[in-house]
């Protein structure tokens, strides 16, 4: 059955990577594969439970002889529920942040970005787009940030060809910005939930490589841009008594929304409650202020319908469902022992976390980075000590798998940044393909070499800092 489950997952990953050819939504593939894998696992659960959880099962069953029904009850109430609880926490966090963006967008809190971007200098526009995207992506997921910035860019830039270059820079900045915070990308959020990293140490380790991976390709892209930009003529909308919050109220909402997300790691550290509760707390405060500021419109006889971009909600929900499917598949691989076999192979034949991260990065450029990074994250457990009883692995190598170890940082960095080598390697890139009709061949010729240079330079910077830290330690 392990071969059948693994084959199904591989086929699913191939279909996910070829969505641009098959035109089958990757979220539907991931959900189908994840659910079917658990059905197959449940059908032969006794084989895996007796191998992996024999002691816990004996204690849970009170020594009663194992039957098919009893094993299924154990899996449902002890094995699956553990993964389900972790998955629900992450999904609730993503739903909360999605609604935070929806509230901010409905109150036109991002209008100031559009006004700031109205410049005729293409290079000035490029750097402002990249800088704003990088900062926003550190707080929000990559797909939502990319969607937001692509919509804003279309309100400013009229020329289609220029939007392709600027859109590629937005995708790079969104992925790199999300790579250095635990709340900026779904994979780093999983690392934080797994307690493999802490927010401060994770950001401190990856902020410089992420900046390098953003600045280098942006600098190279700037040479391919024309001198001036053809701007979209602003449309003057007659609002009359229609909905329009004062500037100070929009500023307060934006501060609460974005600033509150930055406070979530502190909330978790103080209360020890799950991060999703912090996100729900921010959403609750933001929603109350939204109701107060819009009270006279909400209670009026003819309330004004606020402008909402349904693309944000639809794309975010697709990303969440895709993540759920991939996560379910990875959990099955853990329970069948496939992850243990992969880690043993990597320890024997690779035995170098930098080579592992480069391999993960290269594969993630073709296969979606979320699926690959989630798999890489769960290959190894988080170690409490760099010495394993009966293991021949060196303590220096095992230190990479401690809390805040280099393995977790490098996997998150390479997955996010190298996923931009091709637009099919990340959800934000695929959104760019659909929004601006960017072709894979065009992207590979003009953008991939620039991303590759930035990724490797950032990786080199991390290696230098890691080497200096090792020298100072001794």
C-alpha positions as a Markdown table, in Angstrom:
| # | Residue | x | y | z |
|---|---|---|---|---|
| 1 | Unk | 0.0 | 0.0 | 0.0 |
| 2 | Unk | 2.9 | 2.3 | 0.6 |
| 3 | Unk | 3.9 | 2.1 | -3.1 |
| 4 | Unk | 0.3 | 2.9 | -4.1 |
| 5 | Unk | 0.1 | 5.9 | -1.8 |
| 6 | Unk | 3.5 | 7.2 | -2.9 |
| 7 | Unk | 2.6 | 6.7 | -6.6 |
| 8 | Unk | -0.6 | 8.6 | -6.2 |
| 9 | Unk | 1.2 | 11.5 | -4.5 |
| 10 | Unk | 3.9 | 11.6 | -7.3 |
| 11 | Unk | 1.2 | 11.6 | -10.0 |
| 12 | Unk | -0.6 | 14.4 | -8.1 |
| 13 | Unk | 2.6 | 16.4 | -7.8 |
| 14 | Unk | 3.2 | 16.0 | -11.6 |
| 15 | Unk | -0.3 | 17.2 | -12.3 |
| 16 | Unk | 0.2 | 20.1 | -10.0 |
| 17 | Unk | 3.4 | 21.1 | -11.8 |
| 18 | Unk | 1.7 | 20.9 | -15.2 |
| 19 | Unk | -1.4 | 22.9 | -14.4 |
| 20 | Unk | -0.5 | 25.3 | -17.1 |
| 21 | Unk | -0.7 | 22.4 | -19.6 |
| 22 | Unk | -3.7 | 20.4 | -18.2 |
| 23 | Unk | -5.6 | 23.5 | -17.0 |
| 24 | Unk | -6.8 | 21.5 | -14.0 |
| 25 | Unk | -6.8 | 23.6 | -10.9 |
| 26 | Unk | -3.9 | 22.5 | -8.6 |
| 27 | Unk | -6.1 | 23.0 | -5.6 |
| 28 | Unk | -8.6 | 20.3 | -6.8 |
| 29 | Unk | -5.7 | 17.9 | -7.5 |
| 30 | Unk | -4.2 | 18.5 | -4.1 |
| 31 | Unk | -7.5 | 18.0 | -2.2 |
| 32 | Unk | -8.3 | 14.8 | -4.1 |
| 33 | Unk | -4.9 | 13.3 | -3.6 |
| 34 | Unk | -4.8 | 14.2 | 0.1 |
| 35 | Unk | -8.2 | 12.7 | 0.8 |
| 36 | Unk | -7.7 | 9.5 | -1.2 |
| 37 | Unk | -4.3 | 8.9 | 0.5 |
| 38 | Unk | -5.9 | 9.0 | 3.9 |
| 39 | Unk | -8.7 | 6.6 | 2.7 |
| 40 | Unk | -6.0 | 4.2 | 1.5 |
| 41 | Unk | -4.1 | 4.6 | 4.7 |
| 42 | Unk | -7.2 | 3.9 | 6.8 |
| 43 | Unk | -7.9 | 0.7 | 4.8 |
| 44 | Unk | -4.6 | -0.9 | 5.8 |
| 45 | Unk | -4.1 | 1.0 | 9.0 |
| 46 | Unk | -3.1 | -2.0 | 11.1 |
| 47 | Unk | 0.1 | -2.5 | 9.2 |
| 48 | Unk | 1.3 | 1.1 | 10.0 |
| 49 | Unk | -0.1 | 1.4 | 13.5 |
| 50 | Unk | 1.6 | -1.8 | 14.7 |
| 51 | Unk | 4.9 | -0.6 | 13.2 |
| 52 | Unk | 4.9 | 3.0 | 14.4 |
| 53 | Unk | 2.4 | 3.3 | 17.2 |
| 54 | Unk | 2.4 | -0.1 | 18.8 |
| 55 | Unk | 3.2 | 1.1 | 22.3 |
| 56 | Unk | 0.7 | 4.0 | 22.3 |
| 57 | Unk | -2.0 | 1.7 | 20.7 |
| 58 | Unk | -1.5 | -0.9 | 23.4 |
| 59 | Unk | -1.9 | 1.7 | 26.1 |
| 60 | Unk | -4.9 | 3.3 | 24.4 |
| 61 | Unk | -6.7 | -0.1 | 23.8 |
| 62 | Unk | -5.9 | -1.4 | 27.3 |
| 63 | Unk | -4.3 | -4.5 | 25.9 |
| 64 | Unk | -7.3 | -5.6 | 23.9 |
| 65 | Unk | -6.5 | -7.5 | 20.7 |
| 66 | Unk | -6.3 | -5.3 | 17.7 |
| 67 | Unk | -9.2 | -5.4 | 15.2 |
| 68 | Unk | -9.8 | -3.5 | 12.1 |
| 69 | Unk | -12.5 | -1.3 | 13.7 |
| 70 | Unk | -10.4 | -0.7 | 16.8 |
| 71 | Unk | -7.4 | 0.4 | 14.7 |
| 72 | Unk | -9.6 | 2.7 | 12.7 |
| 73 | Unk | -10.9 | 4.3 | 15.8 |
| 74 | Unk | -7.4 | 4.8 | 17.1 |
| 75 | Unk | -6.2 | 6.4 | 13.9 |
| 76 | Unk | -9.3 | 8.7 | 13.8 |
| 77 | Unk | -9.0 | 9.8 | 17.5 |
| 78 | Unk | -5.2 | 9.8 | 18.0 |
| 79 | Unk | -3.3 | 10.0 | 14.7 |
| 80 | Unk | -5.4 | 12.0 | 12.3 |
| 81 | Unk | -6.7 | 14.4 | 15.0 |
| 82 | Unk | -3.2 | 15.5 | 15.8 |
| 83 | Unk | -2.5 | 16.5 | 12.2 |
| 84 | Unk | -6.0 | 17.9 | 11.9 |
| 85 | Unk | -5.5 | 20.2 | 14.9 |
| 86 | Unk | -2.3 | 21.6 | 13.5 |
| 87 | Unk | -3.9 | 22.0 | 10.1 |
| 88 | Unk | -6.9 | 23.8 | 11.5 |
| 89 | Unk | -4.7 | 26.3 | 13.4 |
| 90 | Unk | -2.9 | 27.2 | 10.2 |
| 91 | Unk | -6.1 | 27.5 | 8.1 |
| 92 | Unk | -7.7 | 29.7 | 10.8 |
| 93 | Unk | -4.7 | 31.9 | 10.7 |
| 94 | Unk | -4.8 | 32.2 | 6.9 |
| 95 | Unk | -8.6 | 32.9 | 7.0 |
| 96 | Unk | -8.1 | 35.6 | 9.6 |
| 97 | Unk | -5.3 | 37.4 | 7.5 |
| 98 | Unk | -7.4 | 37.1 | 4.4 |
| 99 | Unk | -10.3 | 38.9 | 6.1 |
| 100 | Unk | -8.0 | 41.5 | 7.5 |
| 101 | Unk | -6.9 | 42.3 | 3.9 |
| 102 | Unk | -10.5 | 42.3 | 2.8 |
| 103 | Unk | -11.5 | 44.8 | 5.5 |
| 104 | Unk | -8.6 | 47.1 | 4.6 |
| 105 | Unk | -9.2 | 46.9 | 0.9 |
| 106 | Unk | -13.0 | 47.6 | 1.3 |
| 107 | Unk | -12.1 | 50.7 | 3.2 |
| 108 | Unk | -9.7 | 51.9 | 0.5 |
| 109 | Unk | -6.7 | 51.7 | 2.9 |
| 110 | Unk | -4.3 | 51.0 | 0.1 |
| 111 | Unk | -5.2 | 54.0 | -2.1 |
| 112 | Unk | -2.2 | 55.8 | -0.9 |
| 113 | Unk | 0.0 | 53.3 | -2.6 |
| 114 | Unk | -1.6 | 54.0 | -6.0 |
| 115 | Unk | -1.0 | 57.8 | -5.4 |
| 116 | Unk | 2.6 | 57.2 | -4.4 |
| 117 | Unk | 3.3 | 55.2 | -7.6 |
| 118 | Unk | 2.2 | 57.8 | -10.1 |
| 119 | Unk | 5.6 | 58.6 | -11.4 |
| 120 | Unk | 6.9 | 58.8 | -15.0 |
| 121 | Unk | 10.3 | 57.3 | -14.1 |
| 122 | Unk | 10.2 | 53.6 | -14.8 |
| 123 | Unk | 13.2 | 52.8 | -12.5 |
| 124 | Unk | 11.7 | 54.9 | -9.7 |
| 125 | Unk | 8.4 | 53.1 | -10.1 |
| 126 | Unk | 10.2 | 49.7 | -10.1 |
| 127 | Unk | 12.0 | 50.3 | -6.9 |
| 128 | Unk | 8.9 | 51.7 | -5.2 |
| 129 | Unk | 6.8 | 48.7 | -6.3 |
| 130 | Unk | 9.5 | 46.3 | -5.1 |
| 131 | Unk | 10.0 | 48.0 | -1.7 |
| 132 | Unk | 6.3 | 48.2 | -0.9 |
| 133 | Unk | 5.7 | 44.6 | -2.0 |
| 134 | Unk | 8.7 | 43.4 | 0.1 |
| 135 | Unk | 7.4 | 45.1 | 3.2 |
| 136 | Unk | 3.7 | 44.1 | 2.8 |
| 137 | Unk | 4.7 | 40.5 | 2.0 |
| 138 | Unk | 6.5 | 40.2 | 5.3 |
| 139 | Unk | 3.1 | 40.5 | 7.0 |
| 140 | Unk | 0.8 | 38.8 | 4.5 |
| 141 | Unk | 1.0 | 35.7 | 2.4 |
| 142 | Unk | 2.7 | 35.9 | -0.9 |
| 143 | Unk | -0.3 | 35.3 | -3.1 |
| 144 | Unk | -2.5 | 38.0 | -1.4 |
| 145 | Unk | 0.4 | 40.5 | -1.6 |
| 146 | Unk | 1.0 | 39.7 | -5.3 |
| 147 | Unk | -2.7 | 40.0 | -6.1 |
| 148 | Unk | -2.9 | 43.4 | -4.3 |
| 149 | Unk | 0.2 | 44.8 | -6.0 |
| 150 | Unk | -0.7 | 43.6 | -9.5 |
| 151 | Unk | -4.1 | 45.3 | -9.2 |
| 152 | Unk | -2.5 | 48.5 | -8.0 |
| 153 | Unk | 0.1 | 48.3 | -10.8 |
| 154 | Unk | -2.7 | 48.0 | -13.5 |
| 155 | Unk | -4.2 | 51.2 | -12.1 |
| 156 | Unk | -1.0 | 53.0 | -12.8 |
| 157 | Unk | 0.9 | 51.5 | -15.7 |
| 158 | Unk | -0.8 | 51.5 | -19.2 |
| 159 | Unk | 1.8 | 49.6 | -21.2 |
| 160 | Unk | 1.3 | 45.9 | -21.3 |
| 161 | Unk | 5.0 | 45.0 | -22.0 |
| 162 | Unk | 6.2 | 47.1 | -19.1 |
| 163 | Unk | 3.7 | 45.5 | -16.7 |
| 164 | Unk | 5.2 | 42.1 | -17.5 |
| 165 | Unk | 8.6 | 43.3 | -16.3 |
| 166 | Unk | 7.2 | 45.0 | -13.2 |
| 167 | Unk | 4.9 | 42.1 | -12.5 |
| 168 | Unk | 7.9 | 39.7 | -12.4 |
| 169 | Unk | 9.7 | 42.1 | -10.0 |
| 170 | Unk | 6.5 | 42.1 | -7.8 |
| 171 | Unk | 6.5 | 38.2 | -7.7 |
| 172 | Unk | 10.2 | 38.1 | -6.7 |
| 173 | Unk | 9.7 | 40.8 | -4.0 |
| 174 | Unk | 6.6 | 39.1 | -2.6 |
| 175 | Unk | 8.4 | 35.7 | -2.3 |
| 176 | Unk | 11.6 | 37.1 | -0.9 |
| 177 | Unk | 9.7 | 39.4 | 1.6 |
| 178 | Unk | 7.7 | 36.4 | 2.8 |
| 179 | Unk | 10.8 | 34.3 | 3.2 |
| 180 | Unk | 12.3 | 36.1 | 6.2 |
| 181 | Unk | 9.3 | 36.3 | 8.6 |
| 182 | Unk | 7.3 | 33.4 | 10.2 |
| 183 | Unk | 4.0 | 35.1 | 9.2 |
| 184 | Unk | 5.1 | 36.0 | 5.6 |
| 185 | Unk | 4.7 | 32.6 | 3.9 |
| 186 | Unk | 2.6 | 29.5 | 4.6 |
| 187 | Unk | 5.8 | 27.3 | 4.7 |
| 188 | Unk | 7.5 | 29.5 | 7.3 |
| 189 | Unk | 4.2 | 29.5 | 9.3 |
| 190 | Unk | 4.4 | 25.7 | 9.3 |
| 191 | Unk | 7.9 | 25.9 | 10.6 |
| 192 | Unk | 6.8 | 28.2 | 13.4 |
| 193 | Unk | 3.8 | 25.9 | 14.2 |
| 194 | Unk | 6.2 | 22.9 | 14.3 |
| 195 | Unk | 8.4 | 24.9 | 16.7 |
| 196 | Unk | 11.4 | 24.4 | 14.5 |
| 197 | Unk | 12.1 | 28.2 | 14.5 |
| 198 | Unk | 11.4 | 31.2 | 16.7 |
| 199 | Unk | 10.3 | 34.5 | 15.0 |
| 200 | Unk | 13.2 | 36.7 | 16.1 |
| 201 | Unk | 16.0 | 34.2 | 15.2 |
| 202 | Unk | 14.3 | 33.2 | 11.9 |
| 203 | Unk | 14.1 | 36.8 | 10.7 |
| 204 | Unk | 17.6 | 37.7 | 11.9 |
| 205 | Unk | 19.0 | 34.8 | 10.0 |
| 206 | Unk | 17.2 | 35.4 | 6.7 |
| 207 | Unk | 16.6 | 39.2 | 6.4 |
| 208 | Unk | 20.0 | 39.9 | 4.7 |
| 209 | Unk | 19.8 | 37.0 | 2.2 |
| 210 | Unk | 16.2 | 37.9 | 1.4 |
| 211 | Unk | 17.1 | 41.5 | 0.8 |
| 212 | Unk | 20.0 | 40.5 | -1.5 |
| 213 | Unk | 17.8 | 38.1 | -3.4 |
| 214 | Unk | 15.4 | 41.0 | -3.9 |
| 215 | Unk | 17.8 | 43.8 | -4.7 |
| 216 | Unk | 20.0 | 41.9 | -7.2 |
| 217 | Unk | 17.3 | 40.8 | -9.7 |
| 218 | Unk | 15.5 | 44.2 | -9.3 |
| 219 | Unk | 18.8 | 46.0 | -10.2 |
| 220 | Unk | 19.3 | 43.8 | -13.2 |
| 221 | Unk | 15.7 | 44.2 | -14.3 |
| 222 | Unk | 16.0 | 48.0 | -14.1 |
| 223 | Unk | 18.4 | 47.9 | -17.1 |
| 224 | Unk | 15.7 | 46.4 | -19.3 |
| 225 | Unk | 13.1 | 49.1 | -18.7 |
| 226 | Unk | 12.4 | 52.2 | -20.8 |
| 227 | Unk | 13.2 | 55.6 | -19.4 |
| 228 | Unk | 9.6 | 56.8 | -19.0 |
| 229 | Unk | 6.2 | 55.2 | -18.1 |
| 230 | Unk | 2.9 | 55.7 | -19.9 |
| 231 | Unk | 0.5 | 56.2 | -16.9 |
| 232 | Unk | -3.1 | 55.3 | -16.8 |
| 233 | Unk | -5.2 | 58.5 | -16.7 |
| 234 | Unk | -6.8 | 58.7 | -13.3 |
| 235 | Unk | -10.6 | 58.5 | -13.3 |
| 236 | Unk | -12.4 | 61.1 | -11.3 |
| 237 | Unk | -15.3 | 59.4 | -9.5 |
| 238 | Unk | -18.2 | 61.4 | -8.2 |
| 239 | Unk | -18.8 | 60.1 | -4.7 |
| 240 | Unk | -21.3 | 62.6 | -3.4 |
| 241 | Unk | -22.6 | 61.0 | -0.2 |
| 242 | Unk | -21.1 | 57.7 | -1.2 |
| 243 | Unk | -18.7 | 55.8 | 1.0 |
| 244 | Unk | -15.3 | 57.5 | 1.7 |
| 245 | Unk | -13.6 | 57.4 | 5.1 |
| 246 | Unk | -11.4 | 60.3 | 6.1 |
| 247 | Unk | -7.7 | 59.8 | 5.7 |
| 248 | Unk | -7.0 | 59.5 | 9.5 |
| 249 | Unk | -9.5 | 56.7 | 9.9 |
| 250 | Unk | -8.0 | 54.8 | 7.0 |
| 251 | Unk | -4.6 | 55.3 | 8.5 |
| 252 | Unk | -5.8 | 53.9 | 11.8 |
| 253 | Unk | -7.3 | 50.8 | 10.2 |
| 254 | Unk | -4.1 | 50.3 | 8.2 |
| 255 | Unk | -2.0 | 50.6 | 11.4 |
| 256 | Unk | -4.2 | 48.2 | 13.3 |
| 257 | Unk | -4.2 | 45.7 | 10.5 |
| 258 | Unk | -0.6 | 45.6 | 9.4 |
| 259 | Unk | 0.9 | 46.5 | 12.9 |
| 260 | Unk | -1.3 | 43.9 | 14.5 |
| 261 | Unk | 0.1 | 41.2 | 12.3 |
| 262 | Unk | 3.6 | 42.2 | 13.5 |
| 263 | Unk | 2.4 | 41.8 | 17.1 |
| 264 | Unk | 1.3 | 38.2 | 16.6 |
| 265 | Unk | 4.7 | 36.6 | 17.5 |
| 266 | Unk | 4.8 | 38.8 | 20.7 |
| 267 | Unk | 1.2 | 37.7 | 21.5 |
| 268 | Unk | 2.2 | 34.1 | 21.1 |
| 269 | Unk | 5.3 | 34.5 | 23.3 |
| 270 | Unk | 3.4 | 36.3 | 26.1 |
| 271 | Unk | 0.2 | 34.2 | 26.2 |
| 272 | Unk | 1.6 | 30.9 | 24.7 |
| 273 | Unk | -1.7 | 30.7 | 22.8 |
| 274 | Unk | -1.7 | 29.6 | 19.1 |
| 275 | Unk | -0.8 | 32.2 | 16.5 |
| 276 | Unk | -4.2 | 32.0 | 14.9 |
| 277 | Unk | -5.8 | 33.4 | 18.1 |
| 278 | Unk | -3.6 | 36.4 | 17.7 |
| 279 | Unk | -4.7 | 36.9 | 14.1 |
| 280 | Unk | -8.3 | 36.5 | 15.2 |
| 281 | Unk | -7.7 | 39.1 | 17.9 |
| 282 | Unk | -6.3 | 41.6 | 15.3 |
| 283 | Unk | -9.3 | 40.9 | 13.0 |
| 284 | Unk | -11.7 | 41.4 | 15.9 |
| 285 | Unk | -10.3 | 44.8 | 16.8 |
| 286 | Unk | -10.1 | 45.9 | 13.1 |
| 287 | Unk | -13.7 | 44.8 | 12.5 |
| 288 | Unk | -15.0 | 46.7 | 15.5 |
| 289 | Unk | -13.3 | 49.9 | 14.3 |
| 290 | Unk | -14.6 | 49.2 | 10.8 |
| 291 | Unk | -18.2 | 49.1 | 12.2 |
| 292 | Unk | -17.7 | 52.2 | 14.3 |
| 293 | Unk | -16.2 | 54.3 | 11.4 |
| 294 | Unk | -18.9 | 53.2 | 9.0 |
| 295 | Unk | -21.8 | 53.3 | 11.4 |
| 296 | Unk | -23.7 | 56.1 | 9.6 |
| 297 | Unk | -23.4 | 54.2 | 6.3 |
| 298 | Unk | -24.4 | 50.8 | 7.8 |
| 299 | Unk | -27.4 | 52.2 | 9.6 |
| 300 | Unk | -28.6 | 54.4 | 6.8 |
| 301 | Unk | -31.8 | 53.5 | 4.9 |
| 302 | Unk | -29.7 | 53.2 | 1.7 |
| 303 | Unk | -26.4 | 51.8 | 2.7 |
| 304 | Unk | -23.6 | 52.3 | 0.2 |
| 305 | Unk | -22.1 | 49.1 | -1.1 |
| 306 | Unk | -18.4 | 49.2 | -0.5 |
| 307 | Unk | -16.0 | 48.3 | -3.3 |
| 308 | Unk | -14.6 | 44.8 | -2.9 |
| 309 | Unk | -12.3 | 42.9 | -5.1 |
| 310 | Unk | -13.6 | 39.3 | -5.1 |
| 311 | Unk | -10.4 | 38.1 | -6.8 |
| 312 | Unk | -8.5 | 38.5 | -3.4 |
| 313 | Unk | -11.0 | 36.2 | -1.6 |
| 314 | Unk | -11.2 | 33.6 | -4.4 |
| 315 | Unk | -7.4 | 33.4 | -4.9 |
| 316 | Unk | -6.8 | 33.2 | -1.2 |
| 317 | Unk | -9.4 | 30.4 | -0.7 |
| 318 | Unk | -7.9 | 28.5 | -3.6 |
| 319 | Unk | -4.5 | 28.8 | -1.9 |
| 320 | Unk | -5.9 | 27.6 | 1.4 |
| 321 | Unk | -7.5 | 24.6 | -0.1 |
| 322 | Unk | -4.4 | 23.7 | -2.1 |
| 323 | Unk | -2.4 | 23.9 | 1.2 |
| 324 | Unk | -4.9 | 21.7 | 2.9 |
| 325 | Unk | -4.6 | 19.0 | 0.2 |
| 326 | Unk | -0.8 | 19.1 | 0.2 |
| 327 | Unk | -0.6 | 19.0 | 4.0 |
| 328 | Unk | -2.8 | 15.9 | 4.2 |
| 329 | Unk | -0.6 | 14.2 | 1.6 |
| 330 | Unk | 2.6 | 15.0 | 3.5 |
| 331 | Unk | 1.0 | 13.7 | 6.8 |
| 332 | Unk | 0.3 | 10.3 | 5.2 |
| 333 | Unk | 3.9 | 10.1 | 4.0 |
| 334 | Unk | 5.0 | 10.7 | 7.6 |
| 335 | Unk | 2.8 | 7.9 | 8.9 |
| 336 | Unk | 3.8 | 5.4 | 6.3 |
| 337 | Unk | 7.5 | 5.9 | 7.1 |
| 338 | Unk | 8.4 | 7.3 | 3.7 |
| 339 | Unk | 9.8 | 10.5 | 5.3 |
| 340 | Unk | 12.1 | 8.4 | 7.5 |
| 341 | Unk | 13.5 | 6.6 | 4.5 |
| 342 | Unk | 14.1 | 9.8 | 2.6 |
| 343 | Unk | 15.9 | 11.4 | 5.5 |
| 344 | Unk | 18.1 | 8.3 | 5.9 |
| 345 | Unk | 19.0 | 8.4 | 2.2 |
| 346 | Unk | 19.8 | 12.2 | 2.4 |
| 347 | Unk | 22.0 | 11.6 | 5.5 |
| 348 | Unk | 23.9 | 8.9 | 3.8 |
| 349 | Unk | 24.4 | 10.2 | 0.2 |
| 350 | Unk | 24.1 | 14.0 | 0.5 |
| 351 | Unk | 25.0 | 14.8 | 4.1 |
| 352 | Unk | 25.2 | 18.6 | 3.4 |
| 353 | Unk | 22.3 | 21.0 | 4.2 |
| 354 | Unk | 23.5 | 23.5 | 1.6 |
| 355 | Unk | 23.4 | 20.9 | -1.2 |
| 356 | Unk | 20.0 | 19.8 | 0.1 |
| 357 | Unk | 18.7 | 23.4 | 0.0 |
| 358 | Unk | 20.0 | 23.9 | -3.6 |
| 359 | Unk | 18.4 | 20.7 | -4.8 |
| 360 | Unk | 15.1 | 21.7 | -3.1 |
| 361 | Unk | 15.4 | 25.1 | -4.7 |
| 362 | Unk | 16.0 | 23.8 | -8.2 |
| 363 | Unk | 13.1 | 21.3 | -8.0 |
| 364 | Unk | 10.8 | 24.0 | -6.5 |
| 365 | Unk | 11.2 | 26.1 | -9.7 |
| 366 | Unk | 9.3 | 23.4 | -11.6 |
| 367 | Unk | 7.2 | 21.8 | -8.8 |
| 368 | Unk | 5.1 | 24.2 | -6.7 |
| 369 | Unk | 7.3 | 25.4 | -3.8 |
| 370 | Unk | 4.6 | 24.9 | -1.1 |
| 371 | Unk | 4.3 | 21.1 | -1.9 |
| 372 | Unk | 8.1 | 20.6 | -2.0 |
| 373 | Unk | 9.0 | 22.7 | 1.1 |
| 374 | Unk | 6.3 | 21.1 | 3.2 |
| 375 | Unk | 7.7 | 17.7 | 2.2 |
| 376 | Unk | 11.3 | 18.8 | 3.0 |
| 377 | Unk | 10.2 | 20.3 | 6.4 |
| 378 | Unk | 8.7 | 17.0 | 7.5 |
| 379 | Unk | 11.6 | 14.8 | 6.4 |
| 380 | Unk | 13.4 | 15.5 | 9.7 |
| 381 | Unk | 12.1 | 16.0 | 13.2 |
| 382 | Unk | 13.2 | 18.9 | 15.3 |
| 383 | Unk | 16.0 | 17.7 | 17.5 |
| 384 | Unk | 16.5 | 18.6 | 21.2 |
| 385 | Unk | 20.2 | 17.7 | 21.2 |
| 386 | Unk | 22.8 | 17.3 | 18.4 |
| 387 | Unk | 23.6 | 13.8 | 19.6 |
| 388 | Unk | 21.4 | 10.8 | 18.6 |
| 389 | Unk | 21.9 | 7.5 | 20.5 |
| 390 | Unk | 23.2 | 4.9 | 18.1 |
| 391 | Unk | 23.7 | 7.4 | 15.2 |
| 392 | Unk | 27.0 | 7.7 | 13.3 |
| 393 | Unk | 26.1 | 11.3 | 12.2 |
| 394 | Unk | 28.4 | 14.0 | 13.5 |
| 395 | Unk | 27.1 | 16.5 | 16.0 |
| 396 | Unk | 28.0 | 19.4 | 13.7 |
| 397 | Unk | 25.7 | 18.0 | 11.1 |
| 398 | Unk | 22.9 | 17.3 | 13.5 |
| 399 | Unk | 23.0 | 20.9 | 14.9 |
| 400 | Unk | 21.4 | 22.0 | 11.7 |
| 401 | Unk | 18.2 | 20.2 | 12.8 |
| 402 | Unk | 17.9 | 21.8 | 16.2 |
| 403 | Unk | 15.5 | 24.7 | 16.9 |
| 404 | Unk | 16.6 | 27.6 | 14.7 |
| 405 | Unk | 19.0 | 25.3 | 12.9 |
| 406 | Unk | 20.3 | 26.1 | 9.5 |
| 407 | Unk | 18.4 | 23.4 | 7.7 |
| 408 | Unk | 15.0 | 25.0 | 8.5 |
| 409 | Unk | 16.2 | 28.5 | 7.5 |
| 410 | Unk | 17.8 | 27.3 | 4.2 |
| 411 | Unk | 14.8 | 25.2 | 3.2 |
| 412 | Unk | 12.4 | 28.1 | 3.8 |
| 413 | Unk | 14.7 | 30.6 | 1.9 |
| 414 | Unk | 15.5 | 28.3 | -1.1 |
| 415 | Unk | 11.9 | 27.2 | -1.4 |
| 416 | Unk | 10.6 | 30.8 | -1.5 |
| 417 | Unk | 13.3 | 32.4 | -3.6 |
| 418 | Unk | 14.2 | 29.6 | -6.0 |
| 419 | Unk | 10.5 | 29.1 | -6.6 |
| 420 | Unk | 10.6 | 32.3 | -8.6 |
| 421 | Unk | 13.1 | 30.8 | -11.1 |
| 422 | Unk | 10.0 | 29.9 | -13.2 |
| 423 | Unk | 6.5 | 31.3 | -12.8 |
| 424 | Unk | 5.0 | 27.8 | -12.4 |
| 425 | Unk | 7.1 | 27.3 | -9.2 |
| 426 | Unk | 4.9 | 29.4 | -7.0 |
| 427 | Unk | 1.3 | 30.5 | -6.7 |
| 428 | Unk | 2.3 | 34.2 | -7.1 |
| 429 | Unk | 4.1 | 33.5 | -10.4 |
| 430 | Unk | 1.1 | 31.5 | -11.7 |
| 431 | Unk | -1.1 | 34.5 | -10.8 |
| 432 | Unk | 1.2 | 36.7 | -12.9 |
| 433 | Unk | 0.9 | 34.4 | -15.8 |
| 434 | Unk | -2.9 | 34.7 | -15.8 |
| 435 | Unk | -3.0 | 38.4 | -15.0 |
| 436 | Unk | -0.5 | 39.7 | -17.5 |
| 437 | Unk | -0.3 | 36.8 | -20.0 |
| 438 | Unk | 3.4 | 36.1 | -19.1 |
| 439 | Unk | 4.7 | 33.1 | -20.9 |
| 440 | Unk | 7.1 | 30.5 | -19.4 |
| 441 | Unk | 9.6 | 30.9 | -22.3 |
| 442 | Unk | 9.7 | 34.7 | -21.9 |
| 443 | Unk | 10.1 | 34.5 | -18.1 |
| 444 | Unk | 12.8 | 31.8 | -18.4 |
| 445 | Unk | 14.9 | 33.9 | -20.9 |
| 446 | Unk | 14.6 | 37.3 | -19.2 |
| 447 | Unk | 13.9 | 36.7 | -15.5 |
| 448 | Unk | 15.2 | 33.3 | -14.5 |
| 449 | Unk | 19.0 | 34.2 | -14.8 |
| 450 | Unk | 18.5 | 37.3 | -12.7 |
| 451 | Unk | 16.6 | 35.4 | -10.0 |
| 452 | Unk | 19.3 | 32.7 | -10.0 |
| 453 | Unk | 22.1 | 35.2 | -9.4 |
| 454 | Unk | 20.2 | 36.8 | -6.5 |
| 455 | Unk | 19.3 | 33.4 | -5.0 |
| 456 | Unk | 22.9 | 32.2 | -5.0 |
| 457 | Unk | 24.3 | 35.5 | -3.8 |
| 458 | Unk | 21.8 | 35.4 | -0.8 |
| 459 | Unk | 22.8 | 31.8 | -0.2 |
| 460 | Unk | 26.4 | 32.8 | -0.2 |
| 461 | Unk | 25.7 | 35.6 | 2.3 |
| 462 | Unk | 24.0 | 33.1 | 4.6 |
| 463 | Unk | 27.0 | 30.8 | 4.3 |
| 464 | Unk | 29.4 | 33.6 | 5.3 |
| 465 | Unk | 27.3 | 34.5 | 8.3 |
| 466 | Unk | 27.0 | 30.9 | 9.3 |
| 467 | Unk | 30.8 | 30.4 | 8.9 |
| 468 | Unk | 31.5 | 33.5 | 11.0 |
| 469 | Unk | 29.1 | 32.3 | 13.7 |
| 470 | Unk | 30.8 | 28.9 | 13.7 |
| 471 | Unk | 34.3 | 30.6 | 14.1 |
| 472 | Unk | 33.1 | 32.9 | 16.9 |
| 473 | Unk | 31.5 | 29.9 | 18.7 |
| 474 | Unk | 34.8 | 28.3 | 18.9 |
